[in-house]
Amino acid sequence: MLLQIEEKRIDPDITVIELVGKLALGRESQRIETIVDELLKSGCMRVILDMTGVDYIDSAGVGLVALVSGRLKEAGGKLVAVAPEGRVLALLKMTQMTLIVTVCPTVAEATDLLRQIPR
């Protein structure tokens, strides 16, 4: 399955980007970068990347997570990734992405964490 992307605004400046499918090299994955750029332009500085529905991630997908995190950080924002136990979380740990990006097991925990960060 190709990557499906859905945006949900849950607070005025917290947006969930829900991913389902393969987070890999390709046009669909590059859309995430565009979405984050548009969110930053509109003033949304806190983003949750929900990878609960991701069944495959490659090195390009990991790189995209790092890129998006860096862009948000540069702008004064924050990215929290959601990855429950499984392949995606194992790869994020193996590549040490968990040292760069905060990873939570659920969207609810990620939301609570972002709400604690001063705007």
Secondary structure, DSSP 8 states (H G I E B T S, - for coil): ---EEEEEEEETTEEEEEEEEEESSSHHHHHHHHHHHHHHHTT--EEEEEEEEEEEE-HHHHHHHHHHHHHHHHTT-EEEEE--TTHHHHHHHHTTGGGTSEEESSHHHHHHHHHHS--
